[in-house]
Amino acid sequence: MRISIVAFFVICIALSSCSVQKYVPEGQSLYVGNNVKVQPDTLTKPDVSGLASGLESIIKPTPNKTLFGFPWKVWFHYFIGEPKDEGGLKSWFRKKLGEPPVFATQRLLDINAANMVGYMDNEGYYRSSAKGKLKESKKKRTAIAEYQAYVMPRYVINQVNYVVPDSSTFNKNLVLTAKKTYLRKGDPIRLDVVTAERTRIDQDLKGKGYYYFNPDYLIAKVDSTIGKQDSTLGPQQVNIYLEVKKETAQTALKQYYINNIFVNTGTKETATTDSMAIRQPLRRGINVTDPGRLYKRRIFYDAIGFRKGDMYTNIMHDVSVRRLVNFQNFKFVKNTFELVPRSDSALLDVRYDLAPMKKKSLQTTISASTKSNNLGGMELSLNWKNRNFFKGAEILSLSAYYGFDLQLGGNRVENPNRVGNEFIRYGAQASLSFPRFVIPFSRIRPEKSNILPKTILALNYENRIQKGFFKSTSIRADWSYVWSKNSKLEHTLTPIAINYVIPSNVNIELLGKIAEVLPALEVERYYQLVDQNFFILGSNYNITFRPSTRPFSKNQFVLIGGLDWGGNLLSLLGKKDSTDLTGAKSFLGAPILQFAKFDGEVRYYRTINSRVKWANRFVAGVGIPYGNSRNDQLPQFKQYFGGGSVGLRAFRARALGPGAYNADTTSVSLLGYNSFGDIRLEFNSEVRMKFTDIINGAVFVDAGNIWSYNENTGKGYGPESVFNKNTFLKQVAVGGGIGLRLDFSFLIFRLDLATPFRKPWYTVTPVETDPDAPFDPDAPVVYKNPWVFKEINFGSRAWRKENLVLNIAVGLPF
């Protein structure tokens, strides 16, 4: 059947190749491709890497698509024919399956060659040339355009000079902008960099009050006669002269100051509102018109950074609008500046016209998601929102939800009943967000912070059923502050985080099996999981730093850090259990957890070219139980796990570690993979390639593991799981693979296929010996080689089932 289908298509193409020729006018050829060859100057041998792809990208129009040399889309265009109705089905098929013919002409090639010369000039390859010729196939009536670019040495910047006629305030400020210039000595002279430099200068000047200035008032003159090529074959050089055009209007060279500030909330006057309420007193130079009296005036004082008499700055202009938008109380924010009508005026009136959103809303959401632990599922949620709850742009949100999660790419064979790998969750959430710090004696200074801080009070009640095992009820309350001085740095502080966890509905029969077949450490770990309440009163702090990337820079960094600690304050209120010899304290019948967690993450991205990007991530974390919990492990919901779709993708989620520990088949068949640790180290690196606008690919390598903290040798996974500074590198797992990503703009669907390169548990797994060989008790134990390249066998079904891991996820891994 497959052979018949292939043969049918081959015959159709063969027959159709003749029929498309009759549609091509006599003397014409279909334009079906192009080829660009770059020839560097033989004497100076300039660097032309990447130039060919750049030249090819500007060739217009796009050639007709072909399949094995056959212009199949043009054939469909002619075969379907001219539709009578532009909106009909025939027209739709013609547009989707076909494309109009593009005929090759020498004039078209001459235009593209001229554009190539312009492109090389813009990139600094002055005095270069290009030409094109047609390579025609008379039989098929098709043609390919062949272009040849002869490239001369690239010019680099020698110096940049600011030409100013006098020492006026504007000219002084213009010269001061050179401190952060993009034009640096030794860099190639490029038009896009010069254009970006003009925009940068414009933004710098607007930050000093020059509201009416714009980049078009600047001109950059390039002197390319200073760098004659000599016997040393040194680079050609240019001097750049930046100056303001003589025809620039005087209004653009003047600094402006804020006069009056007007805010119109767009609300309607109510029956109880009188004219005196509308004309509220002017404060801080801000005149608020709120006929409906829906908003407290302080939110506008906090959001709008301008004050009467302040110099105009574009930074405060943007910040003020962004703050008003971030209130999430207005559909749109319109901001205008009006020159005060006086002949010598340097004053601006500022107006903010706002359109309020509907105060209350009800939304039902059905969502599907994938998680880092290889769980995927759906959720139905009902959300009610009240904007401007206390008339200060506060947002009250109430929601109820029900959802389920299933193991994706998991261990169906090892755990046929999927016990512990299916979850049902339901609960309710409530949160109240204030666009300010709710702290006594705290005052916002709008001119000092680009983004308004937030105070968030949240209450969450959730039931999570681990199907076939047990149910866990979590009650959590948080009081958090979120603030940012600028877009680079964001802080989140939760001084009060209360969490009470209660397990129930335990499968006694399953626990009995666990007690019968699993080692003592495993049994104790599971008993603690299903039979122990937890009470945590703690705090946490997180910081994210995203440095601004310089224009045209190929490098980008992201730094993330966090600190989570708990139990200190609550330990003062707890009581000692007289039956517990360790002297541990409890509160409401639950042990008080005392721990500290430190997490750090560094991400580095490098753009190789427009279609290739190199992404890297290093993650480190450690959780240390102390005080009341010094003899216990951290609770599972505070621990780390290895593997999964956003971690070490060659290992299934929770199947890796800790250390050299490897769960036996009995444990896995009962409860699946359930390995957790207190310490995490992980490094990921992948090369991302863009094939089309939708289809992307990747090649990646992951390395790392999790470990138990060194004080927990008596509980958990045994001594091979404990972190040791002398041996931990021998327990690092390594894996890699390939990925396919479908980028639909609003989401990225990801498939990653990976296999292990290094298995850390092999370091404690003895090599299988001949059972018939004599036993020698004095012979040293020989362990397996953790590097498993020699075991790779794609032809073996058993090997594929055990070692090929398919990760299905939404979004990039990092």
C-alpha positions in Angstrom: 0.0 0.0 0.0 2.8 2.5 0.9 4.7 1.6 -2.3 1.6 2.2 -4.3 1.0 5.6 -2.8 4.6 6.7 -3.3 4.5 5.5 -6.9 1.2 7.4 -7.5 2.8 10.6 -6.4 5.9 10.1 -8.4 3.8 9.4 -11.5 1.7 12.5 -10.9 4.8 14.7 -10.6 6.3 13.2 -13.7 3.2 13.8 -15.7 2.6 17.2 -14.3 6.2 18.4 -15.1 5.2 18.5 -18.7 1.9 20.2 -18.1 3.3 23.2 -16.2 5.4 24.2 -19.2 2.5 25.1 -21.3 1.5 27.8 -18.9 4.8 29.5 -19.0 4.9 32.3 -21.7 7.4 31.8 -24.5 10.8 33.2 -23.7 10.1 33.3 -19.9 11.4 31.0 -17.2 10.0 30.4 -13.7 12.3 31.7 -10.9 12.8 28.7 -8.7 15.9 29.4 -6.6 19.0 31.5 -6.0 22.6 30.9 -5.0 25.0 33.5 -3.4 28.7 33.2 -3.6 30.9 35.5 -1.7 34.4 36.2 -3.1 36.7 38.1 -0.6 39.4 40.3 -2.0 42.4 38.2 -2.7 45.0 40.7 -1.4 43.4 41.8 1.9 41.4 38.6 2.6 38.6 40.2 4.7 36.5 38.2 7.1 33.2 37.4 5.3 31.7 34.9 7.8 27.9 35.2 7.8 27.8 37.6 4.9 26.4 35.2 2.4 23.4 34.4 4.5 22.8 38.1 5.1 22.9 38.8 1.4 20.6 35.9 0.6 18.1 37.2 3.2 17.5 40.5 1.2 16.9 38.8 -2.2 13.4 39.6 -3.5 11.0 38.2 -4.5 10.9 34.8 -2.9 11.5 32.0 -5.6 8.7 29.6 -6.4 8.9 26.4 -4.3 9.9 23.2 -5.9 9.8 19.5 -5.0 12.6 17.5 -6.7 12.9 20.4 -9.2 9.2 20.5 -9.9 7.4 23.8 -9.2 4.4 22.1 -7.6 2.8 25.1 -6.1 2.8 26.9 -9.4 1.2 23.8 -11.0 -1.6 23.9 -8.4 -2.1 27.6 -9.1 -2.7 26.9 -12.8 -4.5 23.6 -12.3 -7.1 25.0 -9.9 -7.6 27.9 -12.3 -9.0 31.4 -11.9 -11.9 31.4 -9.3 -15.1 33.2 -10.0 -15.7 34.2 -6.4 -12.7 35.6 -4.4 -14.3 34.4 -1.2 -15.2 30.9 -2.4 -13.8 27.5 -1.7 -11.9 27.4 -5.0 -10.1 30.7 -4.2 -9.3 29.3 -0.7 -7.7 26.1 -2.2 -5.7 28.2 -4.7 -4.3 30.4 -2.1 -3.4 27.5 0.3 -2.1 25.0 -2.2 -0.8 27.2 -5.0 1.3 30.3 -5.5 1.4 32.7 -8.5 4.4 32.3 -10.9 7.5 34.4 -10.5 9.3 34.9 -13.8 13.1 35.4 -13.8 14.5 38.4 -15.6 17.9 40.0 -15.7 16.4 43.2 -14.5 15.3 41.5 -11.3 18.9 40.2 -10.8 20.3 43.7 -11.4 18.0 45.2 -8.8 19.0 42.5 -6.2 22.7 43.0 -7.0 22.4 46.7 -6.4 20.6 46.0 -3.1 23.5 43.7 -2.2 26.0 46.5 -2.8 23.8 48.7 -0.5 23.7 46.0 2.1 27.5 45.6 2.1 27.9 49.4 2.3 25.6 49.4 5.4 27.8 46.7 6.9 31.1 48.6 6.3 32.3 46.7 3.2 32.8 49.9 1.1 33.8 49.7 -2.6 32.4 46.1 -2.8 30.5 45.0 -5.9 27.9 42.3 -6.8 26.5 40.9 -10.0 24.0 38.2 -10.9 23.3 36.0 -13.9 20.5 33.5 -14.8 21.1 29.8 -15.1 18.2 28.6 -17.2 16.8 25.2 -18.0 15.3 25.5 -21.5 13.6 22.1 -21.1 11.9 22.8 -17.8 11.5 26.5 -18.4 12.9 27.2 -15.0 15.8 29.4 -13.9 18.1 29.8 -10.9 19.7 33.2 -10.1 23.4 33.0 -9.3 24.9 36.0 -7.5 28.6 36.7 -7.0 29.7 39.4 -4.4 33.2 40.7 -4.6 34.0 41.9 -1.1 36.6 44.5 -0.2 38.0 45.1 3.3 35.6 46.1 6.0 36.0 49.6 7.5 36.3 50.1 11.2 35.7 53.1 13.5 38.7 55.2 14.4 37.1 58.0 16.4 33.7 59.6 16.9 33.5 63.4 17.1 30.5 65.5 18.3 30.4 68.7 16.3 28.9 71.6 18.3 29.0 75.3 17.3 29.0 76.7 20.8 28.8 75.9 24.5 25.1 76.2 25.0 23.3 74.0 27.5 21.9 71.8 24.8 25.4 71.3 23.2 26.9 70.5 26.6 24.2 67.8 27.2 24.7 66.5 23.6 28.4 66.0 24.2 27.7 64.3 27.6 25.7 61.6 25.8 29.0 60.2 24.4 29.7 58.4 27.7 27.5 55.4 26.8 28.0 55.4 23.0 27.5 52.3 20.9 30.1 53.5 18.5 33.4 52.1 19.7 36.9 52.3 18.3 37.8 49.2 16.3 34.2 48.1 15.7 32.9 47.8 12.1 31.0 50.8 10.8 27.4 49.6 10.5 24.3 51.5 9.5 22.1 49.8 12.1 24.5 50.6 14.9 24.6 54.3 13.8 20.8 54.3 13.7 20.7 52.8 17.2 23.2 55.4 18.4 20.9 58.2 17.2 18.0 56.7 19.0 20.1 56.3 22.2 21.1 60.0 22.0 17.5 61.0 21.6 16.4 59.0 24.6 19.3 60.4 26.7 18.4 64.0 25.7 14.7 63.3 26.5 15.8 62.3 29.9 17.2 65.8 30.4 14.0 67.7 29.5 14.3 67.9 25.6 10.7 66.7 25.0 10.5 67.8 21.3 13.8 66.4 20.2 13.8 63.3 17.9 16.5 61.2 16.2 15.9 62.7 12.7 17.5 66.0 13.9 20.9 64.2 14.2 23.1 63.5 11.2 26.2 61.2 11.2 28.8 62.0 8.6 31.4 59.4 7.8 34.9 60.2 6.6 36.3 57.1 4.9 39.4 58.8 3.4 41.7 58.6 6.5 42.6 54.9 6.5 44.5 54.1 3.3 45.5 50.5 2.9 49.2 50.1 3.5 51.9 47.4 3.3 50.9 46.2 6.8 47.5 45.3 5.5 45.9 47.1 8.5 42.2 47.7 8.5 40.6 50.6 6.7 39.3 53.2 9.1 36.7 55.9 9.3 36.0 59.0 11.4 32.4 59.7 12.4 31.1 63.2 12.9 27.8 63.6 14.8 26.0 66.9 14.6 22.5 68.5 14.8 21.0 69.5 11.5 21.0 73.2 10.9 17.2 73.3 10.1 16.3 71.8 13.5 13.5 73.8 15.2 14.5 75.8 18.3 11.7 74.1 20.3 13.7 70.8 20.0 16.7 72.4 21.7 14.9 73.7 24.8 14.4 72.0 28.1 10.8 71.7 29.4 9.3 71.6 32.8 6.0 70.3 34.2 3.2 72.9 34.8 -0.1 71.3 35.7 -1.1 67.6 35.9 -4.6 66.6 35.1 -6.1 63.1 35.7 -9.6 62.2 34.4 -10.8 58.8 35.7 -13.6 58.6 33.1 -16.2 57.7 35.8 -19.7 59.0 35.6 -21.2 61.3 38.2 -23.5 59.6 40.7 -26.7 61.0 42.2 -24.9 61.7 45.5 -22.0 63.5 44.0 -22.0 67.2 44.1 -20.0 69.8 42.3 -17.8 70.4 45.4 -16.8 66.7 45.4 -15.7 66.9 41.8 -13.6 70.0 42.3 -11.3 68.4 44.9 -8.3 70.5 46.1 -5.2 70.5 44.1 -2.4 68.4 45.7 1.2 67.9 44.6 0.3 69.7 41.4 -2.1 66.8 40.4 -5.7 67.7 39.6 -7.9 64.6 39.8 -11.4 64.6 38.2 -13.3 61.6 39.5 -17.1 62.4 39.2 -18.0 58.8 40.3 -15.8 59.1 43.4 -14.6 55.5 42.8 -10.9 56.0 43.5 -8.8 57.3 46.3 -6.6 60.1 45.2 -3.5 58.6 46.7 -3.2 55.9 44.0 -2.6 58.7 41.4 -0.1 60.4 43.7 1.8 57.1 44.0 1.6 56.2 40.3 2.4 59.6 38.7 6.0 60.5 39.3 5.8 64.0 37.8 5.3 67.0 40.2 4.7 70.6 39.3 8.0 72.3 38.5 9.8 69.1 37.8 11.9 68.8 34.6 10.4 66.5 32.0 12.1 63.1 31.6 11.2 60.3 29.3 11.9 57.8 32.1 9.3 59.3 34.4 7.0 59.6 31.4 7.1 55.8 30.7 7.2 54.8 34.4 4.0 56.8 35.2 2.1 55.2 32.4 3.3 51.7 33.3 2.3 52.1 36.9 -1.3 53.2 35.9 -1.6 50.2 33.5 -0.3 47.8 36.2 -3.1 48.8 38.5 -5.2 46.5 36.3 -8.2 48.8 36.9 -8.2 50.7 33.6 -8.8 49.4 30.0 -6.4 52.0 28.6 -4.3 54.9 29.7 -3.9 57.9 27.4 -1.1 60.3 28.2 -0.6 63.6 26.4 1.6 66.6 26.9 0.5 70.1 25.8 2.8 73.1 25.5 1.5 76.0 27.6 0.5 78.7 25.0 3.1 81.4 25.6 5.6 82.7 23.1 8.6 81.9 25.4 7.0 78.9 27.2 9.1 76.1 28.4 6.2 74.5 30.4 4.1 71.4 29.6 0.7 70.5 30.9 0.3 66.7 31.4 -3.0 64.9 31.0 -3.9 61.3 31.8 -7.3 60.1 30.5 -8.3 56.7 31.9 -11.0 54.3 31.0 -12.1 52.1 34.0 -12.5 48.4 33.6 -15.6 46.6 34.9 -15.2 46.3 38.7 -16.3 42.7 39.1 -15.8 39.8 36.8 -16.5 36.0 36.8 -14.4 33.7 34.7 -14.4 29.9 34.1 -11.1 28.4 32.8 -10.3 25.0 31.5 -6.5 24.5 31.2 -4.0 21.8 30.3 -0.5 21.8 31.6 2.7 19.9 32.0 5.0 20.2 35.0 8.7 19.8 35.8 8.1 16.5 37.5 6.7 15.0 34.2 3.1 15.3 35.4 0.5 16.5 32.9 -3.2 17.1 33.4 -6.2 19.3 33.2 -7.9 21.8 35.6 -11.3 23.4 35.8 -11.3 26.6 37.8 -13.9 29.3 38.6 -12.5 32.7 39.3 -14.2 35.8 40.7 -12.4 39.1 40.8 -13.2 42.4 42.4 -11.0 45.3 41.2 -10.7 48.4 43.3 -12.0 46.5 46.4 -11.2 49.3 48.9 -11.2 52.1 46.2 -7.4 52.0 46.3 -6.8 49.8 43.2 -6.8 46.7 45.4 -7.7 43.4 43.7 -9.6 40.7 45.5 -9.5 37.3 43.8 -11.5 34.2 44.9 -11.2 30.9 43.0 -12.2 27.2 43.3 -10.6 24.5 41.2 -10.6 20.8 40.4 -7.9 19.0 38.4 -6.0 15.9 37.9 -2.4 15.0 36.9 -1.0 11.9 35.2 2.5 10.7 34.7 3.8 11.5 31.2 6.6 9.4 29.7 6.7 7.4 33.0 7.1 3.8 34.1 4.0 2.0 33.0 5.8 -1.3 32.8 7.6 -1.0 36.1 4.5 0.3 37.9 1.5 -1.2 36.0 -1.1 0.0 38.5 0.3 3.5 38.3 0.0 3.8 42.1 1.4 7.1 43.3 1.7 8.4 39.7 -1.9 9.7 39.4 -3.1 12.7 41.4 -6.4 14.4 42.0 -6.4 17.9 43.4 -9.1 20.3 44.4 -9.4 23.3 46.6 -10.0 27.1 46.9 -7.8 30.2 46.9 -8.2 33.7 48.1 -5.8 36.6 47.6 -5.9 40.3 48.2 -3.3 42.5 46.4 -2.5 46.1 47.4 -0.5 48.3 45.0 1.7 49.6 47.8 3.6 48.5 50.9 1.2 47.7 53.7 3.6 48.6 56.4 3.2 51.2 59.2 5.1 54.5 58.5 6.0 53.4 55.0 5.8 56.0 52.3 6.2 55.5 48.5 8.6 57.8 46.7 7.5 57.5 43.0 10.6 59.2 41.7 12.8 56.5 43.3 11.2 53.3 42.1 10.2 52.5 38.5 7.5 49.9 39.5 5.0 50.3 42.3 5.5 47.7 45.1 2.8 45.2 45.9 1.5 43.6 49.1 -0.2 40.3 48.6 -2.2 38.4 51.2 -3.0 34.8 50.1 -4.9 31.9 51.6 -4.9 28.5 50.0 -6.8 25.3 50.9 -5.9 22.2 48.8 -6.6 18.5 48.9 -4.2 16.3 47.0 -5.0 12.7 46.5 -2.2 10.4 45.4 -4.4 7.7 43.9 -4.1 4.3 45.5 -1.9 5.7 48.3 -3.0 8.5 50.5 -4.6 12.0 50.7 -2.8 15.2 51.8 -4.6 18.3 53.0 -2.6 21.6 52.9 -3.7 24.9 54.5 -1.4 27.7 53.6 -1.4 31.5 54.3 1.2 34.0 53.0 1.9 37.7 53.5 4.2 38.8 50.7 5.9 42.0 49.4 7.0 42.3 45.8 9.0 45.3 44.6 11.4 46.4 41.9 13.6 49.5 41.7 13.8 48.9 37.9 13.0 46.3 35.3 16.4 44.6 36.0 15.9 43.7 39.6 12.9 42.1 41.3 12.5 41.2 45.0 9.9 39.1 46.7 9.8 38.9 50.5 7.4 36.7 52.4 7.9 37.5 56.1 5.0 35.3 57.1 4.4 31.9 55.5 2.3 29.4 57.4 1.7 25.9 56.1 -0.1 23.1 57.9 -0.1 19.6 56.1 -2.3 16.7 57.2 -2.1 13.3 55.6 -5.1 11.0 55.7 -7.0 8.1 54.0 -3.9 6.0 53.9 -4.0 2.7 52.0 -3.2 0.4 54.9 -2.9 -2.6 52.6 -0.3 -0.9 50.5 1.6 0.1 53.7 1.6 -3.5 54.7 3.2 -4.5 51.4 5.8 -1.8 51.9 6.6 -3.1 55.3 7.0 -6.6 54.0 9.1 -6.2 51.0 11.1 -2.9 51.3 14.2 -2.2 53.3 13.8 -0.6 56.7 15.0 2.8 55.5 12.4 2.8 52.7 9.7 1.8 55.1 10.5 4.6 57.6 10.6 7.2 54.8 7.1 6.2 53.6 5.7 6.0 57.1 6.9 9.5 57.8 5.3 10.7 54.5 1.8 9.3 55.2 1.6 9.4 59.0 3.2 12.7 60.1 1.5 16.1 60.2 3.7 19.1 59.5 3.5 22.7 60.7 5.7 25.3 59.2 5.9 28.9 60.2 8.7 30.5 58.1 9.7 33.2 55.7 11.3 33.3 52.3 13.0 35.8 50.0 13.7 35.6 46.3 15.6 37.9 44.0 15.8 37.9 40.2 18.4 40.0 38.3 18.1 40.4 34.5 20.9 42.7 33.3 20.0 44.9 30.4 21.5 43.6 27.2 23.4 46.1 25.1 22.1 46.5 21.6 23.7 44.1 19.1 25.2 42.1 22.0 25.1 38.3 21.6 25.2 37.6 25.3 22.4 37.6 27.9 22.4 36.6 31.6 19.8 35.9 34.2 20.5 35.5 37.9 18.0 34.0 40.4 18.5 33.4 44.1 16.3 32.4 47.0 16.3 31.8 50.7 13.6 29.9 52.6 13.8 29.4 56.3 11.2 28.2 58.9 10.4 27.3 62.4 12.4 29.8 64.4 9.6 31.9 65.8 7.2 29.0 66.2 9.8 27.0 68.2 9.5 29.6 70.9 5.8 28.8 71.2 6.1 25.1 70.8 6.1 22.5 73.6 8.4 19.6 74.2 7.0 16.1 73.8 7.8 14.3 77.0 7.7 10.9 75.2 10.3 12.1 72.6 13.8 11.5 73.8 15.3 14.0 71.3 13.5 16.9 73.0 11.7 17.9 69.8 8.9 20.5 70.1 5.5 20.4 68.6 2.6 22.8 67.9 -1.0 21.7 67.6 0.2 18.2 67.8 2.5 18.5 64.8 6.3 18.7 64.9 7.8 22.1 64.3 10.1 22.1 61.3 13.3 24.1 61.5 15.2 24.3 58.3 17.0 26.7 55.9 17.0 26.4 52.1 19.4 28.2 49.8 18.8 28.2 46.0 20.7 29.8 43.1 20.4 29.8 39.4 22.5 31.3 36.6 21.3 31.3 33.0 23.5 32.3 30.0 22.3 32.7 26.5 24.4 33.4 23.4 23.0 34.2 20.0 25.2 32.5 17.4 23.1 33.9 14.5 19.5 34.6 13.7 18.6 30.9 13.6 20.9 29.4 16.2 21.1 30.1 20.0 23.1 28.5 22.7 21.4 28.3 26.1 23.0 27.3 29.4 21.8 26.9 33.0 23.5 26.1 36.3 21.3 25.4 39.3 22.4 24.7 42.9 20.3 24.3 46.1 20.7 23.0 49.6 18.2 22.4 52.4 19.6 22.1 55.9 17.4 20.8 58.7 18.6 22.0 62.1 17.4 22.6 65.7 14.1 20.8 66.3 14.5 18.9 62.9 18.2 18.1 63.1 17.5 14.4 63.2 15.0 14.4 60.4 14.9 14.8 56.7 13.1 17.8 55.2 9.5 17.1 54.3 9.1 15.8 50.8 7.4 19.0 49.5 10.5 21.0 50.5 13.0 18.6 48.9 14.5 18.4 45.4 14.1 15.7 42.8 16.1 14.8 39.8 15.1 14.1 36.2 12.0 15.3 34.4 11.2 17.5 31.4 13.0 20.6 32.8 15.9 18.9 34.5 18.0 15.9 33.5 15.8 14.8 30.6 17.6 11.5 30.1 16.1 10.3 33.5 12.5 10.0 34.4 11.2 12.4 37.0 12.1 11.4 40.6 14.0 8.3 39.3 17.5 9.8 39.8 19.5 9.7 43.1 19.9 10.7 45.7 23.6 10.1 45.2 24.4 6.6 44.0 21.0 5.3 45.3 18.9 3.3 42.9 15.4 2.2 43.8 14.9 -1.5 43.5 12.2 -2.9 41.2 9.9 -3.9 44.1 9.7 -0.3 45.3 9.1 1.0 41.8 6.4 -1.5 41.1 4.6 -0.5 44.2 4.8 3.3 44.1 6.8 4.3 41.0 9.8 6.6 41.3 9.9 8.6 44.5 13.5 9.7 45.1 14.0 13.1 46.8 17.0 14.9 48.2 18.2 17.8 50.2 21.0 19.0 47.9 20.8 19.7 44.2 23.4 20.4 41.5 22.5 20.6 37.9 24.0 21.9 34.6 22.1 22.1 31.3 23.3 23.2 27.9 21.5 23.1 24.6 21.8 24.5 21.1 18.5 25.7 19.8 17.9 25.8 16.0 15.2 27.6 14.2 14.2 25.6 11.0 11.0 27.5 10.2 8.7 30.0 11.9 6.9 27.1 13.6 9.4 24.2 13.6 12.4 24.4 15.9 15.0 21.9 17.0 17.6 21.4 19.8 20.5 19.3 20.8 21.2 19.2 24.5 23.3 17.7 27.3 22.3 17.6 31.0 24.4 16.8 34.1 23.8 16.7 37.8 22.2 14.9 40.7 20.5 15.2 44.1 21.9 14.2 47.5 20.9 13.7 51.1 22.2 16.2 53.6 25.1 14.7 55.6 23.3 14.7 58.9 20.6 12.3 57.7 22.6 9.1 57.4 20.3 7.3 59.8 17.1 7.9 57.8 16.1 7.9 54.2 18.2 6.3 51.5 21.4 5.0 53.1 25.0 6.1 53.1 25.4 6.0 49.3 22.9 8.9 49.1 24.8 11.3 51.3 26.7 14.3 49.8 30.5 14.0 50.3 32.8 16.7 48.9 35.4 14.1 48.0 33.1 11.7 46.0 30.1 13.7 44.8 31.6 14.3 41.3 31.7 10.5 40.8 28.0 10.5 41.4 27.1 13.0 38.7 24.6 11.8 36.1 25.0 12.8 32.5 22.5 12.5 29.6 21.7 14.1 26.3 19.5 14.0 23.3 17.6 15.9 20.6 14.4 17.9 20.8 11.6 19.1 18.5 9.7 22.3 19.4 6.6 23.6 17.7 6.4 27.4 18.3 2.8 28.7 17.9 3.7 32.1 19.4 1.2 31.8 22.2 2.7 28.5 23.4 5.6 26.2 22.6 4.9 22.4 22.4 8.1 20.5 23.2 9.3 16.9 22.6 12.7 15.9 23.9 14.1 12.4 23.4 17.1 11.7 25.6 19.2 8.8 26.8 21.7 8.5 29.8 25.4 8.8 29.1 26.4 8.2 32.8 24.6 6.3 35.5 25.8 7.2 39.0 24.4 4.1 40.7 26.8 2.0 38.6 29.6 3.2 41.0 28.1 1.0 43.7 26.8 -1.8 41.4 29.2 -4.8 41.2 30.0 -6.2 37.8 28.2 -9.5 37.2 30.6 -12.4 37.5 30.5 -15.9 36.2 28.3 -17.9 38.6 30.3 -21.1 37.9 33.6 -19.4 38.8 35.1 -20.2 42.2 34.4 -17.7 45.0 37.4 -15.7 46.2 36.5 -13.7 49.4 39.7 -11.7 49.2 39.2 -10.5 45.6 38.4 -6.8 45.4 34.9 -5.8 44.3 34.8 -4.5 40.8 32.1 -2.0 40.0 30.4 -1.2 36.7 31.7 1.7 34.6 29.2 4.6 35.1 29.8 5.8 31.5 27.4 3.7 29.5 28.3 4.5 25.8 29.3 0.9 25.2 25.8 -0.2 26.3 24.0 1.9 23.7 22.1 -0.4 21.3 19.3 1.2 19.4 18.5 -2.1 17.8 17.6 -3.7 21.2 14.0 -3.3 22.2 14.8 -3.9 25.9 17.5 -1.2 25.8 15.2 1.3 24.1 12.5 0.7 26.7 14.9 1.3 29.6 17.1 4.1 28.2 15.1 6.2 25.7 13.1 8.8 27.6 10.5 10.9 25.8 9.7 14.2 27.6 6.4 15.9 26.6 6.1 19.5 27.8 4.8 23.0 27.1 7.3 25.8 27.1 11.1 25.8 27.0 13.0 24.0 29.7 14.8 27.2 30.7 
